[in-house]
Each structure stands twice: as structure tokens, then as C-alpha cells.
Amino acid sequence: MGRFVDSEELLGGVFFLTDDKAASAITGVVLPIDCGFAAYSGV
């Protein structure tokens, strides 16, 4: 995307992980919120 993440964009991941119904089956995961940086940087 060619840019860094804005602080407001982190809220989507926080709300998802704290929602009892949305994330009830999540037991451990790294949730990258990085505008696609990891997908294209070889990380």
C-alpha cells in the first residue's frame, strides 16, 4: 500500500480480538496490521 499504518487502523484488530463472538475460536495468532508490508518484504 506504500504507507505506514495509522493508529486508528489498529482498532479493528483490537475490537476483533476482544469481541467474544468474533474471536471465540482464536487461541493464538499473530495478527499483522501492517498495510501488507510483511507480504511483500520477504518477512
ModelCIF file with pLDDT and N, C-alpha, C, O atoms, coordinates in Angstrom:
data_MODEL
#
_entry.id   MODEL 
#
_entity.id                         1 
_entity.type                       polymer 
_entity.pdbx_number_of_molecules   1 
#
_entity_poly.entity_id                      1 
_entity_poly.type                           'polypeptide(L)' 
_entity_poly.nstd_linkage                   no 
_entity_poly.nstd_monomer                   no 
_entity_poly.pdbx_seq_one_letter_code       MGRFVDSEELLGGVFFLTDDKAASAITGVVLPIDCGFAAYSGV 
_entity_poly.pdbx_seq_one_letter_code_can   MGRFVDSEELLGGVFFLTDDKAASAITGVVLPIDCGFAAYSGV 
_entity_poly.pdbx_strand_id                 A 
#
loop_
_entity_poly_seq.entity_id 
_entity_poly_seq.num 
_entity_poly_seq.mon_id 
_entity_poly_seq.hetero 
1 1  MET n 
1 2  GLY n 
1 3  ARG n 
1 4  PHE n 
1 5  VAL n 
1 6  ASP n 
1 7  SER n 
1 8  GLU n 
1 9  GLU n 
1 10 LEU n 
1 11 LEU n 
1 12 GLY n 
1 13 GLY n 
1 14 VAL n 
1 15 PHE n 
1 16 PHE n 
1 17 LEU n 
1 18 THR n 
1 19 ASP n 
1 20 ASP n 
1 21 LYS n 
1 22 ALA n 
1 23 ALA n 
1 24 SER n 
1 25 ALA n 
1 26 ILE n 
1 27 THR n 
1 28 GLY n 
1 29 VAL n 
1 30 VAL n 
1 31 LEU n 
1 32 PRO n 
1 33 ILE n 
1 34 ASP n 
1 35 CYS n 
1 36 GLY n 
1 37 PHE n 
1 38 ALA n 
1 39 ALA n 
1 40 TYR n 
1 41 SER n 
1 42 GLY n 
1 43 VAL n 
#
_struct_asym.id          A 
_struct_asym.entity_id   1 
#
loop_
_ma_qa_metric.id 
_ma_qa_metric.mode 
_ma_qa_metric.name 
_ma_qa_metric.software_group_id 
_ma_qa_metric.type 
1 global pLDDT . pLDDT 
2 local  pLDDT . pLDDT 
#
_ma_qa_metric_global.metric_id      1 
_ma_qa_metric_global.metric_value   79.93 
_ma_qa_metric_global.model_id       1 
_ma_qa_metric_global.ordinal_id     1 
#
loop_
_ma_qa_metric_local.label_asym_id 
_ma_qa_metric_local.label_comp_id 
_ma_qa_metric_local.label_seq_id 
_ma_qa_metric_local.metric_id 
_ma_qa_metric_local.metric_value 
_ma_qa_metric_local.model_id 
_ma_qa_metric_local.ordinal_id 
A MET 1  2 67.00 1 1  
A GLY 2  2 71.00 1 2  
A ARG 3  2 78.00 1 3  
A PHE 4  2 80.00 1 4  
A VAL 5  2 81.00 1 5  
A ASP 6  2 84.00 1 6  
A SER 7  2 83.00 1 7  
A GLU 8  2 87.00 1 8  
A GLU 9  2 86.00 1 9  
A LEU 10 2 86.00 1 10 
A LEU 11 2 88.00 1 11 
A GLY 12 2 86.00 1 12 
A GLY 13 2 84.00 1 13 
A VAL 14 2 85.00 1 14 
A PHE 15 2 87.00 1 15 
A PHE 16 2 83.00 1 16 
A LEU 17 2 83.00 1 17 
A THR 18 2 86.00 1 18 
A ASP 19 2 88.00 1 19 
A ASP 20 2 87.00 1 20 
A LYS 21 2 89.00 1 21 
A ALA 22 2 85.00 1 22 
A ALA 23 2 84.00 1 23 
A SER 24 2 85.00 1 24 
A ALA 25 2 84.00 1 25 
A ILE 26 2 79.00 1 26 
A THR 27 2 80.00 1 27 
A GLY 28 2 77.00 1 28 
A VAL 29 2 77.00 1 29 
A VAL 30 2 80.00 1 30 
A LEU 31 2 81.00 1 31 
A PRO 32 2 81.00 1 32 
A ILE 33 2 81.00 1 33 
A ASP 34 2 82.00 1 34 
A CYS 35 2 79.00 1 35 
A GLY 36 2 77.00 1 36 
A PHE 37 2 76.00 1 37 
A ALA 38 2 75.00 1 38 
A ALA 39 2 73.00 1 39 
A TYR 40 2 70.00 1 40 
A SER 41 2 64.00 1 41 
A GLY 42 2 62.00 1 42 
A VAL 43 2 56.00 1 43 
#
loop_
_atom_site.group_PDB 
_atom_site.id 
_atom_site.type_symbol 
_atom_site.label_atom_id 
_atom_site.label_alt_id 
_atom_site.label_comp_id 
_atom_site.label_asym_id 
_atom_site.label_entity_id 
_atom_site.label_seq_id 
_atom_site.pdbx_PDB_ins_code 
_atom_site.Cartn_x 
_atom_site.Cartn_y 
_atom_site.Cartn_z 
_atom_site.occupancy 
_atom_site.B_iso_or_equiv 
_atom_site.pdbx_formal_charge 
_atom_site.auth_seq_id 
_atom_site.auth_comp_id 
_atom_site.auth_asym_id 
_atom_site.auth_atom_id 
_atom_site.pdbx_PDB_model_num 
ATOM 1   N N  . MET A 1 1  ? 0.812   -1.183  0.000  1.00 67.00 ? 1  MET A N  1 
ATOM 2   C CA . MET A 1 1  ? 0.000   0.000   0.000  1.00 67.00 ? 1  MET A CA 1 
ATOM 3   C C  . MET A 1 1  ? 0.857   1.249   0.000  1.00 67.00 ? 1  MET A C  1 
ATOM 4   O O  . MET A 1 1  ? 0.368   2.353   -0.239 1.00 67.00 ? 1  MET A O  1 
ATOM 5   N N  . GLY A 1 2  ? 2.143   1.066   0.271  1.00 71.00 ? 2  GLY A N  1 
ATOM 6   C CA . GLY A 1 2  ? 3.047   2.198   0.182  1.00 71.00 ? 2  GLY A CA 1 
ATOM 7   C C  . GLY A 1 2  ? 2.935   3.223   1.298  1.00 71.00 ? 2  GLY A C  1 
ATOM 8   O O  . GLY A 1 2  ? 3.270   4.391   1.097  1.00 71.00 ? 2  GLY A O  1 
ATOM 9   N N  . ARG A 1 3  ? 2.476   2.812   2.457  1.00 78.00 ? 3  ARG A N  1 
ATOM 10  C CA . ARG A 1 3  ? 2.343   3.758   3.563  1.00 78.00 ? 3  ARG A CA 1 
ATOM 11  C C  . ARG A 1 3  ? 2.414   2.997   4.877  1.00 78.00 ? 3  ARG A C  1 
ATOM 12  O O  . ARG A 1 3  ? 2.349   1.768   4.898  1.00 78.00 ? 3  ARG A O  1 
ATOM 13  N N  . PHE A 1 4  ? 2.548   3.725   5.959  1.00 80.00 ? 4  PHE A N  1 
ATOM 14  C CA . PHE A 1 4  ? 2.519   3.136   7.282  1.00 80.00 ? 4  PHE A CA 1 
ATOM 15  C C  . PHE A 1 4  ? 1.087   3.108   7.802  1.00 80.00 ? 4  PHE A C  1 
ATOM 16  O O  . PHE A 1 4  ? 0.221   3.819   7.291  1.00 80.00 ? 4  PHE A O  1 
ATOM 17  N N  . VAL A 1 5  ? 0.844   2.299   8.803  1.00 81.00 ? 5  VAL A N  1 
ATOM 18  C CA . VAL A 1 5  ? -0.486  2.165   9.400  1.00 81.00 ? 5  VAL A CA 1 
ATOM 19  C C  . VAL A 1 5  ? -0.766  3.373   10.297 1.00 81.00 ? 5  VAL A C  1 
ATOM 20  O O  . VAL A 1 5  ? 0.093   3.803   11.067 1.00 81.00 ? 5  VAL A O  1 
ATOM 21  N N  . ASP A 1 6  ? -1.980  3.910   10.182 1.00 84.00 ? 6  ASP A N  1 
ATOM 22  C CA . ASP A 1 6  ? -2.425  4.963   11.095 1.00 84.00 ? 6  ASP A CA 1 
ATOM 23  C C  . ASP A 1 6  ? -2.883  4.318   12.400 1.00 84.00 ? 6  ASP A C  1 
ATOM 24  O O  . ASP A 1 6  ? -3.355  3.181   12.402 1.00 84.00 ? 6  ASP A O  1 
ATOM 25  N N  . SER A 1 7  ? -2.745  5.032   13.488 1.00 83.00 ? 7  SER A N  1 
ATOM 26  C CA . SER A 1 7  ? -3.102  4.463   14.791 1.00 83.00 ? 7  SER A CA 1 
ATOM 27  C C  . SER A 1 7  ? -4.572  4.045   14.860 1.00 83.00 ? 7  SER A C  1 
ATOM 28  O O  . SER A 1 7  ? -4.897  3.074   15.544 1.00 83.00 ? 7  SER A O  1 
ATOM 29  N N  . GLU A 1 8  ? -5.455  4.746   14.177 1.00 87.00 ? 8  GLU A N  1 
ATOM 30  C CA . GLU A 1 8  ? -6.868  4.389   14.188 1.00 87.00 ? 8  GLU A CA 1 
ATOM 31  C C  . GLU A 1 8  ? -7.112  3.029   13.542 1.00 87.00 ? 8  GLU A C  1 
ATOM 32  O O  . GLU A 1 8  ? -8.076  2.342   13.883 1.00 87.00 ? 8  GLU A O  1 
ATOM 33  N N  . GLU A 1 9  ? -6.245  2.637   12.612 1.00 86.00 ? 9  GLU A N  1 
ATOM 34  C CA . GLU A 1 9  ? -6.422  1.369   11.915 1.00 86.00 ? 9  GLU A CA 1 
ATOM 35  C C  . GLU A 1 9  ? -6.130  0.165   12.805 1.00 86.00 ? 9  GLU A C  1 
ATOM 36  O O  . GLU A 1 9  ? -6.546  -0.948  12.485 1.00 86.00 ? 9  GLU A O  1 
ATOM 37  N N  . LEU A 1 10 ? -5.436  0.362   13.893 1.00 86.00 ? 10 LEU A N  1 
ATOM 38  C CA . LEU A 1 10 ? -5.165  -0.724  14.827 1.00 86.00 ? 10 LEU A CA 1 
ATOM 39  C C  . LEU A 1 10 ? -6.409  -1.133  15.597 1.00 86.00 ? 10 LEU A C  1 
ATOM 40  O O  . LEU A 1 10 ? -6.491  -2.256  16.093 1.00 86.00 ? 10 LEU A O  1 
ATOM 41  N N  . LEU A 1 11 ? -7.372  -0.237  15.700 1.00 88.00 ? 11 LEU A N  1 
ATOM 42  C CA . LEU A 1 11 ? -8.575  -0.512  16.467 1.00 88.00 ? 11 LEU A CA 1 
ATOM 43  C C  . LEU A 1 11 ? -9.377  -1.678  15.910 1.00 88.00 ? 11 LEU A C  1 
ATOM 44  O O  . LEU A 1 11 ? -10.016 -2.399  16.676 1.00 88.00 ? 11 LEU A O  1 
ATOM 45  N N  . GLY A 1 12 ? -9.361  -1.879  14.616 1.00 86.00 ? 12 GLY A N  1 
ATOM 46  C CA . GLY A 1 12 ? -10.103 -3.003  14.027 1.00 86.00 ? 12 GLY A CA 1 
ATOM 47  C C  . GLY A 1 12 ? -9.633  -4.331  14.586 1.00 86.00 ? 12 GLY A C  1 
ATOM 48  O O  . GLY A 1 12 ? -10.453 -5.179  14.937 1.00 86.00 ? 12 GLY A O  1 
ATOM 49  N N  . GLY A 1 13 ? -8.322  -4.524  14.676 1.00 84.00 ? 13 GLY A N  1 
ATOM 50  C CA . GLY A 1 13 ? -7.778  -5.748  15.244 1.00 84.00 ? 13 GLY A CA 1 
ATOM 51  C C  . GLY A 1 13 ? -8.061  -5.886  16.722 1.00 84.00 ? 13 GLY A C  1 
ATOM 52  O O  . GLY A 1 13 ? -8.352  -6.981  17.202 1.00 84.00 ? 13 GLY A O  1 
ATOM 53  N N  . VAL A 1 14 ? -7.980  -4.794  17.440 1.00 85.00 ? 14 VAL A N  1 
ATOM 54  C CA . VAL A 1 14 ? -8.263  -4.815  18.881 1.00 85.00 ? 14 VAL A CA 1 
ATOM 55  C C  . VAL A 1 14 ? -9.728  -5.173  19.118 1.00 85.00 ? 14 VAL A C  1 
ATOM 56  O O  . VAL A 1 14 ? -10.027 -6.022  19.958 1.00 85.00 ? 14 VAL A O  1 
ATOM 57  N N  . PHE A 1 15 ? -10.636 -4.539  18.393 1.00 87.00 ? 15 PHE A N  1 
ATOM 58  C CA . PHE A 1 15 ? -12.058 -4.831  18.563 1.00 87.00 ? 15 PHE A CA 1 
ATOM 59  C C  . PHE A 1 15 ? -12.374 -6.274  18.182 1.00 87.00 ? 15 PHE A C  1 
ATOM 60  O O  . PHE A 1 15 ? -13.174 -6.932  18.847 1.00 87.00 ? 15 PHE A O  1 
ATOM 61  N N  . PHE A 1 16 ? -11.751 -6.765  17.115 1.00 83.00 ? 16 PHE A N  1 
ATOM 62  C CA . PHE A 1 16 ? -11.964 -8.158  16.706 1.00 83.00 ? 16 PHE A CA 1 
ATOM 63  C C  . PHE A 1 16 ? -11.530 -9.119  17.805 1.00 83.00 ? 16 PHE A C  1 
ATOM 64  O O  . PHE A 1 16 ? -12.281 -10.022 18.174 1.00 83.00 ? 16 PHE A O  1 
ATOM 65  N N  . LEU A 1 17 ? -10.330 -8.932  18.327 1.00 83.00 ? 17 LEU A N  1 
ATOM 66  C CA . LEU A 1 17 ? -9.803  -9.856  19.323 1.00 83.00 ? 17 LEU A CA 1 
ATOM 67  C C  . LEU A 1 17 ? -10.512 -9.772  20.667 1.00 83.00 ? 17 LEU A C  1 
ATOM 68  O O  . LEU A 1 17 ? -10.498 -10.740 21.428 1.00 83.00 ? 17 LEU A O  1 
ATOM 69  N N  . THR A 1 18 ? -11.125 -8.644  20.974 1.00 86.00 ? 18 THR A N  1 
ATOM 70  C CA . THR A 1 18 ? -11.826 -8.513  22.249 1.00 86.00 ? 18 THR A CA 1 
ATOM 71  C C  . THR A 1 18 ? -13.310 -8.850  22.148 1.00 86.00 ? 18 THR A C  1 
ATOM 72  O O  . THR A 1 18 ? -14.012 -8.861  23.159 1.00 86.00 ? 18 THR A O  1 
ATOM 73  N N  . ASP A 1 19 ? -13.794 -9.126  20.938 1.00 88.00 ? 19 ASP A N  1 
ATOM 74  C CA . ASP A 1 19 ? -15.195 -9.493  20.753 1.00 88.00 ? 19 ASP A CA 1 
ATOM 75  C C  . ASP A 1 19 ? -15.373 -10.983 21.033 1.00 88.00 ? 19 ASP A C  1 
ATOM 76  O O  . ASP A 1 19 ? -14.743 -11.812 20.376 1.00 88.00 ? 19 ASP A O  1 
ATOM 77  N N  . ASP A 1 20 ? -16.219 -11.330 21.993 1.00 87.00 ? 20 ASP A N  1 
ATOM 78  C CA . ASP A 1 20 ? -16.410 -12.719 22.393 1.00 87.00 ? 20 ASP A CA 1 
ATOM 79  C C  . ASP A 1 20 ? -16.921 -13.613 21.270 1.00 87.00 ? 20 ASP A C  1 
ATOM 80  O O  . ASP A 1 20 ? -16.545 -14.784 21.205 1.00 87.00 ? 20 ASP A O  1 
ATOM 81  N N  . LYS A 1 21 ? -17.755 -13.101 20.401 1.00 89.00 ? 21 LYS A N  1 
ATOM 82  C CA . LYS A 1 21 ? -18.300 -13.925 19.319 1.00 89.00 ? 21 LYS A CA 1 
ATOM 83  C C  . LYS A 1 21 ? -17.366 -13.969 18.114 1.00 89.00 ? 21 LYS A C  1 
ATOM 84  O O  . LYS A 1 21 ? -17.169 -15.031 17.525 1.00 89.00 ? 21 LYS A O  1 
ATOM 85  N N  . ALA A 1 22 ? -16.793 -12.835 17.744 1.00 85.00 ? 22 ALA A N  1 
ATOM 86  C CA . ALA A 1 22 ? -15.956 -12.782 16.547 1.00 85.00 ? 22 ALA A CA 1 
ATOM 87  C C  . ALA A 1 22 ? -14.667 -13.581 16.697 1.00 85.00 ? 22 ALA A C  1 
ATOM 88  O O  . ALA A 1 22 ? -14.218 -14.224 15.749 1.00 85.00 ? 22 ALA A O  1 
ATOM 89  N N  . ALA A 1 23 ? -14.078 -13.539 17.881 1.00 84.00 ? 23 ALA A N  1 
ATOM 90  C CA . ALA A 1 23 ? -12.779 -14.198 18.073 1.00 84.00 ? 23 ALA A CA 1 
ATOM 91  C C  . ALA A 1 23 ? -12.849 -15.347 19.066 1.00 84.00 ? 23 ALA A C  1 
ATOM 92  O O  . ALA A 1 23 ? -11.844 -15.679 19.694 1.00 84.00 ? 23 ALA A O  1 
ATOM 93  N N  . SER A 1 24 ? -14.018 -15.958 19.219 1.00 85.00 ? 24 SER A N  1 
ATOM 94  C CA . SER A 1 24 ? -14.166 -17.011 20.223 1.00 85.00 ? 24 SER A CA 1 
ATOM 95  C C  . SER A 1 24 ? -13.343 -18.251 19.915 1.00 85.00 ? 24 SER A C  1 
ATOM 96  O O  . SER A 1 24 ? -13.011 -18.998 20.835 1.00 85.00 ? 24 SER A O  1 
ATOM 97  N N  . ALA A 1 25 ? -13.002 -18.500 18.654 1.00 84.00 ? 25 ALA A N  1 
ATOM 98  C CA . ALA A 1 25 ? -12.221 -19.680 18.296 1.00 84.00 ? 25 ALA A CA 1 
ATOM 99  C C  . ALA A 1 25 ? -10.736 -19.364 18.130 1.00 84.00 ? 25 ALA A C  1 
ATOM 100 O O  . ALA A 1 25 ? -9.952  -20.262 17.821 1.00 84.00 ? 25 ALA A O  1 
ATOM 101 N N  . ILE A 1 26 ? -10.338 -18.128 18.325 1.00 79.00 ? 26 ILE A N  1 
ATOM 102 C CA . ILE A 1 26 ? -8.936  -17.742 18.194 1.00 79.00 ? 26 ILE A CA 1 
ATOM 103 C C  . ILE A 1 26 ? -8.213  -18.102 19.486 1.00 79.00 ? 26 ILE A C  1 
ATOM 104 O O  . ILE A 1 26 ? -8.576  -17.614 20.556 1.00 79.00 ? 26 ILE A O  1 
ATOM 105 N N  . THR A 1 27 ? -7.192  -18.951 19.394 1.00 80.00 ? 27 THR A N  1 
ATOM 106 C CA . THR A 1 27 ? -6.454  -19.360 20.588 1.00 80.00 ? 27 THR A CA 1 
ATOM 107 C C  . THR A 1 27 ? -5.029  -18.833 20.601 1.00 80.00 ? 27 THR A C  1 
ATOM 108 O O  . THR A 1 27 ? -4.377  -18.840 21.645 1.00 80.00 ? 27 THR A O  1 
ATOM 109 N N  . GLY A 1 28 ? -4.550  -18.388 19.485 1.00 77.00 ? 28 GLY A N  1 
ATOM 110 C CA . GLY A 1 28 ? -3.206  -17.832 19.423 1.00 77.00 ? 28 GLY A CA 1 
ATOM 111 C C  . GLY A 1 28 ? -2.846  -17.549 17.977 1.00 77.00 ? 28 GLY A C  1 
ATOM 112 O O  . GLY A 1 28 ? -2.801  -18.464 17.154 1.00 77.00 ? 28 GLY A O  1 
ATOM 113 N N  . VAL A 1 29 ? -2.596  -16.324 17.673 1.00 77.00 ? 29 VAL A N  1 
ATOM 114 C CA . VAL A 1 29 ? -2.283  -15.946 16.300 1.00 77.00 ? 29 VAL A CA 1 
ATOM 115 C C  . VAL A 1 29 ? -1.577  -14.597 16.312 1.00 77.00 ? 29 VAL A C  1 
ATOM 116 O O  . VAL A 1 29 ? -1.821  -13.760 17.181 1.00 77.00 ? 29 VAL A O  1 
ATOM 117 N N  . VAL A 1 30 ? -0.713  -14.405 15.350 1.00 80.00 ? 30 VAL A N  1 
ATOM 118 C CA . VAL A 1 30 ? -0.137  -13.088 15.118 1.00 80.00 ? 30 VAL A CA 1 
ATOM 119 C C  . VAL A 1 30 ? -1.032  -12.417 14.090 1.00 80.00 ? 30 VAL A C  1 
ATOM 120 O O  . VAL A 1 30 ? -1.214  -12.930 12.986 1.00 80.00 ? 30 VAL A O  1 
ATOM 121 N N  . LEU A 1 31 ? -1.576  -11.302 14.443 1.00 81.00 ? 31 LEU A N  1 
ATOM 122 C CA . LEU A 1 31 ? -2.497  -10.589 13.559 1.00 81.00 ? 31 LEU A CA 1 
ATOM 123 C C  . LEU A 1 31 ? -1.772  -9.382  12.979 1.00 81.00 ? 31 LEU A C  1 
ATOM 124 O O  . LEU A 1 31 ? -1.750  -8.316  13.594 1.00 81.00 ? 31 LEU A O  1 
ATOM 125 N N  . PRO A 1 32 ? -1.175  -9.546  11.792 1.00 81.00 ? 32 PRO A N  1 
ATOM 126 C CA . PRO A 1 32 ? -0.426  -8.423  11.225 1.00 81.00 ? 32 PRO A CA 1 
ATOM 127 C C  . PRO A 1 32 ? -1.358  -7.320  10.718 1.00 81.00 ? 32 PRO A C  1 
ATOM 128 O O  . PRO A 1 32 ? -2.251  -7.567  9.907  1.00 81.00 ? 32 PRO A O  1 
ATOM 129 N N  . ILE A 1 33 ? -1.136  -6.129  11.200 1.00 81.00 ? 33 ILE A N  1 
ATOM 130 C CA . ILE A 1 33 ? -1.848  -4.948  10.715 1.00 81.00 ? 33 ILE A CA 1 
ATOM 131 C C  . ILE A 1 33 ? -0.753  -4.014  10.235 1.00 81.00 ? 33 ILE A C  1 
ATOM 132 O O  . ILE A 1 33 ? -0.324  -3.108  10.950 1.00 81.00 ? 33 ILE A O  1 
ATOM 133 N N  . ASP A 1 34 ? -0.306  -4.256  8.999  1.00 82.00 ? 34 ASP A N  1 
ATOM 134 C CA . ASP A 1 34 ? 0.904   -3.586  8.519  1.00 82.00 ? 34 ASP A CA 1 
ATOM 135 C C  . ASP A 1 34 ? 0.802   -3.093  7.075  1.00 82.00 ? 34 ASP A C  1 
ATOM 136 O O  . ASP A 1 34 ? 1.823   -2.885  6.419  1.00 82.00 ? 34 ASP A O  1 
ATOM 137 N N  . CYS A 1 35 ? -0.402  -2.908  6.584  1.00 79.00 ? 35 CYS A N  1 
ATOM 138 C CA . CYS A 1 35 ? -0.628  -2.421  5.214  1.00 79.00 ? 35 CYS A CA 1 
ATOM 139 C C  . CYS A 1 35 ? 0.031   -3.317  4.170  1.00 79.00 ? 35 CYS A C  1 
ATOM 140 O O  . CYS A 1 35 ? 0.429   -2.847  3.104  1.00 79.00 ? 35 CYS A O  1 
ATOM 141 N N  . GLY A 1 36 ? 0.143   -4.599  4.477  1.00 77.00 ? 36 GLY A N  1 
ATOM 142 C CA . GLY A 1 36 ? 0.718   -5.553  3.523  1.00 77.00 ? 36 GLY A CA 1 
ATOM 143 C C  . GLY A 1 36 ? 2.228   -5.598  3.504  1.00 77.00 ? 36 GLY A C  1 
ATOM 144 O O  . GLY A 1 36 ? 2.795   -6.249  2.626  1.00 77.00 ? 36 GLY A O  1 
ATOM 145 N N  . PHE A 1 37 ? 2.910   -4.939  4.425  1.00 76.00 ? 37 PHE A N  1 
ATOM 146 C CA . PHE A 1 37 ? 4.369   -4.885  4.430  1.00 76.00 ? 37 PHE A CA 1 
ATOM 147 C C  . PHE A 1 37 ? 4.989   -6.277  4.489  1.00 76.00 ? 37 PHE A C  1 
ATOM 148 O O  . PHE A 1 37 ? 5.913   -6.566  3.727  1.00 76.00 ? 37 PHE A O  1 
ATOM 149 N N  . ALA A 1 38 ? 4.506   -7.142  5.371  1.00 75.00 ? 38 ALA A N  1 
ATOM 150 C CA . ALA A 1 38 ? 5.097   -8.471  5.533  1.00 75.00 ? 38 ALA A CA 1 
ATOM 151 C C  . ALA A 1 38 ? 4.919   -9.315  4.279  1.00 75.00 ? 38 ALA A C  1 
ATOM 152 O O  . ALA A 1 38 ? 5.760   -10.169 3.995  1.00 75.00 ? 38 ALA A O  1 
ATOM 153 N N  . ALA A 1 39 ? 3.855   -9.101  3.529  1.00 73.00 ? 39 ALA A N  1 
ATOM 154 C CA . ALA A 1 39 ? 3.592   -9.886  2.335  1.00 73.00 ? 39 ALA A CA 1 
ATOM 155 C C  . ALA A 1 39 ? 4.583   -9.575  1.226  1.00 73.00 ? 39 ALA A C  1 
ATOM 156 O O  . ALA A 1 39 ? 4.842   -10.439 0.388  1.00 73.00 ? 39 ALA A O  1 
ATOM 157 N N  . TYR A 1 40 ? 5.131   -8.405  1.191  1.00 70.00 ? 40 TYR A N  1 
ATOM 158 C CA . TYR A 1 40 ? 5.994   -8.005  0.087  1.00 70.00 ? 40 TYR A CA 1 
ATOM 159 C C  . TYR A 1 40 ? 7.431   -7.746  0.482  1.00 70.00 ? 40 TYR A C  1 
ATOM 160 O O  . TYR A 1 40 ? 8.243   -7.408  -0.379 1.00 70.00 ? 40 TYR A O  1 
ATOM 161 N N  . SER A 1 41 ? 7.777   -7.892  1.748  1.00 64.00 ? 41 SER A N  1 
ATOM 162 C CA . SER A 1 41 ? 9.137   -7.568  2.173  1.00 64.00 ? 41 SER A CA 1 
ATOM 163 C C  . SER A 1 41 ? 9.997   -8.810  2.376  1.00 64.00 ? 41 SER A C  1 
ATOM 164 O O  . SER A 1 41 ? 11.180  -8.693  2.694  1.00 64.00 ? 41 SER A O  1 
ATOM 165 N N  . GLY A 1 42 ? 9.424   -9.987  2.200  1.00 62.00 ? 42 GLY A N  1 
ATOM 166 C CA . GLY A 1 42 ? 10.177  -11.211 2.417  1.00 62.00 ? 42 GLY A CA 1 
ATOM 167 C C  . GLY A 1 42 ? 10.281  -11.607 3.867  1.00 62.00 ? 42 GLY A C  1 
ATOM 168 O O  . GLY A 1 42 ? 11.086  -12.469 4.219  1.00 62.00 ? 42 GLY A O  1 
ATOM 169 N N  . VAL A 1 43 ? 9.483   -10.994 4.712  1.00 56.00 ? 43 VAL A N  1 
ATOM 170 C CA . VAL A 1 43 ? 9.492   -11.317 6.145  1.00 56.00 ? 43 VAL A CA 1 
ATOM 171 C C  . VAL A 1 43 ? 8.726   -12.590 6.376  1.00 56.00 ? 43 VAL A C  1 
ATOM 172 O O  . VAL A 1 43 ? 8.610   -13.042 7.515  1.00 56.00 ? 43 VAL A O  1 
#
